[in-house]
Amino acid sequence: MAEKVVIGNAELWHGDCREVLPLLPAHDLLLTDPPYGIGADAAAHKASGTVVGHGHRRVAKRIYAQTTWDADVPADWLIGLMRAKAQHQIIFGGNYYSLPPTSCVLVWDKKTNGNFADCELAWTNLSTAVRRIECLWNGFAREGGEERFDHPTQKPIKVLAWAIQQAPDDVDMVLDPFMGSGTTGVACAQLGKAFTGIERERKYFDIACERISRAQAQGTLLPPEKTRQPVQEGLL
């Protein structure tokens, strides 16, 4: 049973995108980061811990829940259903899915210096050339000191806002069926775009609601501390 929450011009669904997507109208842009099927959630949980000793100091480590949402890639029919919901499409991790050839791949250079991937790729159906952005995102080293939430594949707001801006200027409604901690919705709030997001995991859905609420409040004349409260529209 899916739950819908409306925050300003953002419509957020807590549920399975396989069930929610058929209920939604067409959007202008699909911008999403589906599971890559590489076990990022399991790896993050294994690498995390509660507290570790370090001499006379005790250093807290980030704790990730043990989940299996990144065990497999979405089925081809689900990728097709997502793409059918928007004229313009940007799919991070597109190299993991069965997608047609494209002239425009978006390249995010993470400026890493460790064992993580140097770049992440987004497949698009945009009729332009390959585009690239640099944005440091390497453990605790993050451009602008952006806050990191408890989602192992969270992306920077700067990168997702840049991705939206690669689409035509008349894009007003953005869809993300794998919303995670809501960064696409935050980018949309900053750019004045309407947003629809879907997230299955309750923990991440609640984080997304809070982040998007704050982002929308900061985009108005209201003081940032007066956060817009989510309004539950009902259950399906």
Long-range contacts (C-beta under 8 A, 24 or more apart in sequence): 1-235, 1-236, 2-235, 2-236, 3-232, 3-234, 3-235, 3-236, 4-232, 4-233, 4-234, 4-235, 4-236, 5-209, 5-230, 5-231, 5-232, 5-233, 6-230, 6-231, 6-233, 7-209, 7-212, 7-213, 7-216, 7-228, 7-230, 7-231, 8-189, 8-216, 8-228, 9-193, 9-194, 9-195, 9-216, 10-185, 10-188, 10-189, 10-194, 10-195, 10-196, 10-197, 10-212, 10-216, 11-194, 11-195, 11-196, 11-197, 12-179, 12-182, 12-185, 12-196, 12-197, 12-198, 12-199, 12-205, 12-208, 12-209, 12-212, 12-230, 13-196, 13-197, 13-198, 13-199, 14-199, 14-200, 14-202, 14-205, 15-198, 15-200, 15-236, 16-198, 16-200, 17-78, 17-82, 17-177, 17-178, 17-198, 17-200, 18-78, 18-81, 20-177, 20-198, 21-81, 21-82, 21-85, 21-177, 21-198, 22-81, 23-236, 24-85, 24-175, 24-196, 26-85, 26-86, 26-87, 27-85, 27-86, 27-173, 27-174, 27-175, 27-196, 28-86, 28-87, 28-88, 28-167, 28-170, 28-171, 28-172, 28-173, 28-174, 29-86, 29-87, 29-88, 29-89, 29-90, 29-164, 29-167, 29-171, 29-173, 29-174, 29-175, 30-82, 30-83, 30-85, 30-86, 30-88, 30-89, 30-90, 30-91, 30-174, 30-175, 30-176, 30-177, 31-90, 31-160, 31-163, 31-164, 31-174, 31-175, 31-176, 31-184, 32-82, 32-90, 32-91, 32-92, 32-175, 32-176, 32-177, 32-178, 32-184, 33-91, 33-92, 33-93, 33-153, 33-155, 33-176, 33-178, 33-180, 33-184, 34-73, 34-74, 34-79, 34-91, 34-92, 34-93, 34-97, 34-177, 34-178, 35-69, 35-70, 35-71, 35-72, 35-73, 35-74, 35-178, 36-70, 36-73, 36-93, 36-96, 36-153, 37-70, 37-71, 37-72, 37-73, 37-96, 38-70, 38-96, 39-70, 39-71, 40-70, 40-152, 40-153, 41-65, 41-66, 41-67, 41-68, 41-69, 41-70, 41-152, 42-66, 42-67, 42-68, 42-70, 42-71, 43-152, 44-152, 62-148, 62-150, 63-150, 64-150, 64-152, 65-150, 65-203, 67-201, 69-200, 69-201, 70-153, 73-97, 82-175, 82-177, 83-125, 85-175, 86-175, 88-124, 88-125, 88-126, 88-167, 88-168, 88-171, 89-123, 89-124, 89-125, 90-122, 90-123, 90-124, 90-126, 90-163, 90-166, 90-167, 91-122, 91-123, 91-124, 92-120, 92-121, 92-122, 92-155, 93-120, 93-121, 93-122, 94-121, 94-122, 94-123, 94-124, 95-121, 95-123, 97-123, 99-123, 100-125, 102-126, 103-127, 103-128, 103-129, 103-130, 104-128, 104-129, 104-130, 104-131, 104-166, 105-130, 105-131, 106-130, 106-131, 106-132, 106-133, 106-163, 106-166, 107-131, 107-132, 107-133, 108-132, 108-133, 108-135, 108-155, 108-159, 109-133, 109-134, 109-135, 110-135, 110-136, 110-137, 110-138, 111-135, 111-136, 111-137, 111-138, 112-137, 112-138, 113-138, 114-138, 114-139, 120-155, 122-163, 124-166, 126-166, 126-167, 128-166, 131-166, 133-158, 133-159, 133-162, 135-159, 149-181, 149-207, 149-211, 150-181, 150-203, 150-204, 150-207, 151-180, 151-181, 151-204, 151-207, 153-180, 154-180, 154-181, 154-183, 155-183, 156-183, 157-183, 157-186, 157-187, 157-190, 160-184, 160-186, 160-187, 161-187, 161-190, 161-191, 164-188, 164-191, 164-193, 165-191, 179-204, 179-205, 179-208, 180-204, 180-208, 181-207, 181-208, 181-211, 182-207, 182-208, 182-209, 182-211, 182-212, 183-211, 185-211, 185-212, 185-215, 186-211, 186-212, 186-215, 189-215, 189-216, 189-218, 189-219, 190-215, 190-219, 192-219
